[in-house]
Amino acid sequence: MKKPINQNFIQIRNLSKGYLEGDRFLQVLCECSLSVAKGEFVAVVGKSGTGKSTLLNLISGIDRVDSGEIYINGQELTGLSEIRRTLFRRNSIGFIFQFFNLIPTLSVLENVALPLELNGVPLVDARERAKKRLADVDLDDRLDAFPDRLSGGEQQRIAIARALVHDPILVLADEPTGNLDEETGMAVLTLLDRLTRRSNKNLIMVTHSRDNAAIADRIIELREGCFSEIEA
């Protein structure tokens, strides 16, 4: 596989984050640094509670860092206001969650079109683009179905279509197979890998499974607040 050439598409510099738990301060991330190349798929592994989801929330701008800097395609996120971080996330980042996070009162098509509508895309255009993404995940025959009528694997495929519909530069996946059986999970992961690579998007995936992590270009372990790279 041809290696990406831009080694600084994502830069994390001296990133620290902690939380108060009662009267005790818990340091989750401690001066972590990482560079990610354009088009690279990075898996982050580690035990529960080590800060993997916190890392994704910081990269996406959902949470604020205590100290350090995060750059995505030259844009520094850590200096932005909450409103500007939200706008950057809506336009540039796609998020996939373990429990799908689909809106139960919206149809499949409406769920996938929603990010475009939030970004001001006219309804007709948003739904046409959503249909194309649903075709990519082989669910264009379920446009009018509601999430509770679909299997877990189908719901996660919808979530992938929703994460990609606005053509983000970065996709973040938080345990995307954690709520699926092994066979379905691997099929979903293979689909996600194919669609992101096809469009040269960056993918950062948090997972507890070393088997799932093996599909990535690089594996980063998060342990005691620090990153260490392990062989893929």
C-alpha positions in Angstrom: 0.0 0.0 0.0 1.3 3.4 -1.0 2.2 5.5 2.1 0.6 8.9 2.5 2.9 11.8 1.9 1.6 14.6 4.2 2.8 13.5 7.6 1.2 16.4 9.4 -2.4 16.3 8.4 -3.4 15.8 12.1 -1.0 17.1 14.8 -1.6 16.6 18.5 1.0 18.4 20.6 1.5 18.0 24.4 -2.2 17.2 24.9 -3.4 16.9 28.5 -6.9 16.4 30.0 -8.1 15.5 33.4 -11.4 15.4 35.4 -12.5 15.8 38.9 -14.1 12.6 40.4 -15.5 13.8 43.7 -12.6 15.3 45.5 -10.0 13.4 43.4 -8.4 14.7 40.2 -8.0 12.0 37.5 -5.4 12.7 34.9 -6.6 10.9 31.7 -4.1 12.3 29.1 -0.7 13.6 30.0 1.3 15.7 27.4 0.5 13.3 24.5 1.8 14.0 21.0 1.0 12.4 17.7 1.2 13.1 14.0 -1.1 11.5 11.5 -0.6 11.4 7.7 -3.1 12.4 5.1 -5.4 9.4 4.3 -4.1 7.3 7.2 -6.2 4.9 9.3 -5.1 4.9 12.9 -6.5 2.6 15.6 -6.3 3.5 19.2 -6.4 0.6 21.7 -6.3 0.5 25.5 -8.2 -0.8 28.5 -11.5 0.7 29.5 -11.1 4.0 31.3 -7.8 4.9 29.8 -9.1 7.9 27.9 -9.8 6.6 24.4 -13.2 8.2 24.0 -11.9 11.3 25.7 -9.3 11.6 23.0 -11.9 11.4 20.3 -14.0 14.1 22.0 -11.0 16.4 22.2 -10.1 15.8 18.5 -13.6 16.5 17.5 -13.9 19.6 19.7 -16.7 18.2 21.8 -14.5 18.7 24.9 -11.9 21.3 25.5 -8.3 20.4 26.3 -6.6 21.4 29.6 -3.4 22.1 27.7 -1.8 21.4 24.4 -2.7 21.9 20.8 -4.7 20.0 18.1 -4.4 20.8 14.4 -6.5 19.3 11.7 -5.4 20.1 8.1 -3.8 23.3 9.4 -6.7 24.4 11.5 -6.0 24.8 15.2 -9.0 23.5 17.2 -7.9 24.3 20.7 -8.0 28.1 20.2 -11.5 28.2 18.7 -14.7 29.2 20.6 -17.3 26.6 21.3 -19.5 27.8 18.4 -16.6 27.7 15.9 -15.6 24.2 17.1 -19.2 23.1 16.6 -19.2 24.5 13.0 -15.8 22.9 12.3 -17.1 19.6 13.5 -20.3 19.8 11.5 -18.4 20.6 8.3 -15.2 18.6 8.6 -15.7 15.6 10.9 -17.9 12.5 10.7 -18.6 10.6 14.0 -19.6 7.0 14.3 -20.7 5.7 17.7 -20.9 2.2 19.3 -24.6 2.6 19.9 -25.4 4.1 16.5 -27.0 7.3 17.8 -29.7 7.3 15.2 -32.8 9.4 15.8 -35.7 6.9 16.2 -38.4 9.2 15.0 -36.6 9.9 11.7 -36.5 7.5 8.7 -33.3 6.1 7.4 -33.2 8.7 4.7 -34.0 11.5 7.1 -31.2 10.4 9.5 -28.6 10.4 6.8 -29.7 13.7 5.3 -29.7 15.5 8.7 -26.0 16.5 8.8 -26.5 18.2 5.4 -29.6 20.0 6.5 -27.8 21.3 9.6 -25.2 22.6 7.3 -27.8 24.6 5.3 -28.0 22.2 2.3 -31.5 22.5 0.7 -33.8 19.5 1.6 -34.0 18.1 -2.0 -30.2 18.2 -2.5 -29.6 16.8 1.0 -31.9 13.8 0.3 -30.3 13.1 -3.1 -26.9 13.0 -1.5 -28.1 10.9 1.3 -29.6 8.4 -1.2 -26.2 8.1 -2.9 -24.4 7.4 0.5 -27.1 4.8 1.4 -26.4 3.1 -1.9 -22.7 2.9 -0.9 -23.7 0.9 2.1 -26.3 -1.2 0.2 -29.3 0.2 2.1 -30.9 2.3 -0.6 -33.9 -0.1 -0.5 -34.7 0.9 3.1 -35.1 4.7 2.8 -38.4 4.9 4.5 -37.7 2.4 7.3 -37.2 3.5 10.9 -34.1 2.4 12.9 -36.0 0.1 15.2 -37.0 -2.0 12.2 -33.4 -2.7 11.3 -30.7 -5.0 12.6 -27.7 -3.7 14.5 -25.4 -4.2 11.5 -27.9 -2.3 9.3 -28.1 0.5 11.8 -24.3 0.9 11.9 -24.2 1.0 8.1 -26.7 3.8 8.3 -24.5 5.5 10.8 -21.5 5.2 8.4 -23.5 6.7 5.6 -24.5 9.6 7.9 -20.9 10.1 9.0 -19.7 10.4 5.4 -22.6 12.2 3.7 -21.2 15.7 4.2 -17.8 14.6 2.8 -15.8 15.2 6.0 -12.0 15.3 6.0 -11.8 13.2 9.1 -13.9 10.3 10.4 -13.8 9.3 14.1 -15.2 5.9 15.2 -15.7 5.1 18.8 -16.0 1.3 19.2 -18.0 1.0 16.0 -18.3 -2.8 16.3 -18.7 -3.0 20.0 -22.5 -3.5 19.8 -22.3 -6.1 17.1 -21.5 -9.8 16.9 -18.0 -10.7 15.5 -19.0 -11.5 12.0 -21.3 -8.5 11.5 -18.7 -6.3 13.2 -16.0 -7.3 10.8 -18.2 -6.8 7.8 -19.1 -3.3 9.0 -15.4 -2.5 9.7 -14.4 -3.7 6.3 -17.0 -1.5 4.7 -15.9 1.5 6.7 -12.3 0.9 5.8 -13.2 0.6 2.1 -15.3 3.7 1.9 -12.8 6.0 3.8 -9.8 4.7 1.8 -11.7 5.2 -1.5 -12.1 8.9 -0.8 -8.7 9.3 0.9 -10.2 10.3 4.2 -8.5 10.0 7.6 -10.0 7.5 10.0 -9.2 7.3 13.7 -10.9 4.4 15.4 -11.0 3.6 19.1 -11.4 -0.1 19.8 -10.7 -2.6 22.6 -10.1 -5.3 20.0 -6.6 -6.0 18.8 -8.1 -8.1 16.0 -10.1 -5.1 14.7 -7.2 -2.8 15.2 -5.1 -4.9 12.9 -6.9 -3.6 9.8 -5.5 -0.1 10.5 -2.2 1.4 9.1 -1.0 2.1 12.6 -2.0 1.1 16.1 -1.5 3.4 19.0 -1.9 2.2 22.5 -3.1 4.5 25.2 -1.7 3.6 28.6 -1.4 5.6 31.8 -2.1 8.8 29.9 0.5 8.4 27.2 0.7 7.1 23.6 2.9 4.3 22.4 3.0 2.9 18.9 2.8 -0.9 18.5 3.2 -3.1 15.4 0.1 -3.3 13.2 
